[in-house]
Every structure is written in C-alpha cells, then in structure tokens.
Amino acid sequence: MRNILRYNYPVSILSLCMSFLISPVLSQEQKENPDLDKKVREVLDSYRWRDMNIPASDGQILYDIIIENNYKKALEIGTSTGHSGIWIAWALSKTGGKLITVEINESRYREALANFREAGLSEYIDARLADAHELVPKLEGPFDFVFSDADKYWYKNYAMAVLPKLEVGGCFTAHNVSRYGRRSGGGIGEFVDYMTSLPNLETTFGGPTGRSSLSISYKKSK
C-alpha cells in the first residue's frame, strides 16, 4: 500500500486499490461484540487486581498478541483470580478461540470463576482446579498461545512440557521474566537460559516497549 500512496492516482482509483488490498483482511476480521466489550471493560476497570495478578499493561500485551496473530488455542498456567485470564479470553472471544487455565489454590480458583462469569466470558474459558505440575504435561494440545504465571522455579519444566505441543507460529509468554534472568534465582535463570538456547524460538523480553516483565517467545519451526 505504501507504494501506491507514493503516486498521485485519482481518488477513485486509489480507493479501488485500497479496497482490493484490505478486503482479504476484512474477510478474517475478528468478531465484534460491543455489549461484551463493555461488560469486560467494566470488570477490568472496577477491580483492584491484586493477589498475584498481572498489571493491566501486561494484560493488554497478551490481548494484542492474540488478536494480531488470530490465536485460538490458549493455555494459561496460573489463573490467580482471573485478571490475565479475562484479557486472554476477551481476545479469544474475537478470534473464536478458547482458553484452558489452571489454578491450584481453590479460593483463588473460585474467585476467578466468579470474575469470569461477571465479565461474560465463561463460555470462552475452561478453568481447571489442579496442580499444574501434574496436569500440564498431560494436556494434549495443540496450543498456539501460552501464558505462564505460576511457580517460577518450575517455569523451565512448564516450557519443556508445552513447547512440543505449541504450533509453529505460536507464542509462549511468561510473567516476571527479564533479559537479566540469568542473574536471578528461583528458576528464572534456568528458564531464560533454556528459552534462549532453543534455535527454533525467537525470544524477546519486556514486551513491545521493553518496560513490561514479560518474555515473549515465538516458535519459528518444529
């Protein structure tokens, strides 16, 4: 489209060309649901998301990754009370996908279920009360999007269990990880070393702005 805009074509021709270029994108356009968007936004804005939840800025990054790549098969390891799950499921409501999310703490799990219902997103979420150490390796997949935000010392093990089930072109994200993870204890260093050692992954840290605490890894090949 940039090449077209360099020239002074008549408006009618330019419009026709732009229409032709945009039409394939529109045919794959995500589903719009203004009523659901309003309900989700109200829940996101009305809560003080504590109890090990991610900040809204990171939630927006997860949402954007799913929308931009049209992901549909998502896994979240560590639900907490549902803040990140709402961002992920909100995006999936537009792509026609579904989220499996795993939480070991029953109190947080029950609160997350209530938050999912209030946000109108329950139909897009399969919430599991389980020990992720045991459940995650048993999940069949495939997945095209993964968000890990559970026990940091197990991050490498989660990645090892899930990456073979991640589709080529899929994305594995993890919270509380930075490019300086090699200096960290608690398993983050091992996770960073592992992810950056894999030749079929392209891993960046800090999100699009470099200021978040997310690692983002795209699977380039099997």
JOCOR-V7918 format. One record per pair of residues at least 24 apart in sequence whose C-alpha atoms are under 7 Angstrom apart, sorted by the first residue. I is the first residue (numbers start at 1). J is the second residue. Records with the same first field share a line. If there is no record, write none. Layout:
# JOCOR-V7918
I = J / J
This chain:
# JOCOR-V7918
30 = 94 / 95
31 = 94 / 95
32 = 94
36 = 120
39 = 119 / 120
40 = 119 / 120
43 = 119
49 = 83
51 = 80
52 = 80
53 = 80 / 83 / 84
54 = 83 / 84
58 = 212
59 = 84 / 87
60 = 87
62 = 88
63 = 87 / 88 / 91
66 = 91
67 = 91 / 95
70 = 95
71 = 95 / 144 / 145
72 = 96 / 97 / 98 / 144
73 = 97 / 98 / 99 / 143 / 144 / 145
74 = 98 / 99 / 100 / 143 / 144 / 145 / 146
75 = 99 / 100 / 101 / 143 / 145 / 146 / 147
76 = 100 / 101 / 102 / 146 / 147 / 148
77 = 101 / 102 / 132 / 147 / 148 / 149 / 150
78 = 102 / 103 / 148 / 149 / 150
79 = 103
80 = 108 / 109 / 112
81 = 108 / 109 / 111 / 112
82 = 112 / 115 / 116
86 = 116
89 = 121 / 124 / 125
90 = 121
93 = 124
97 = 124
98 = 124 / 125
99 = 124 / 125 / 126
100 = 125 / 126 / 127
101 = 126 / 127 / 128
102 = 127 / 128 / 129 / 130 / 132
103 = 128 / 129 / 130
104 = 129 / 130 / 131
136 = 161
137 = 161
141 = 165
142 = 166 / 167
143 = 167
144 = 170 / 171
145 = 170 / 171 / 172
146 = 171 / 172 / 173
147 = 172 / 173 / 174
148 = 173 / 174 / 175
149 = 174 / 175
152 = 186 / 187 / 188
153 = 186 / 187 / 188
154 = 187
155 = 187 / 191
156 = 190 / 191 / 194
168 = 219 / 220 / 221 / 222
169 = 218 / 219 / 220
170 = 218 / 219
171 = 216 / 217 / 218 / 219
172 = 216 / 217 / 218
173 = 214 / 215 / 216 / 217
174 = 214 / 215 / 216
175 = 213 / 214 / 215
176 = 213 / 214
177 = 213 / 214 / 215
178 = 205 / 206 / 213 / 214 / 215
179 = 205
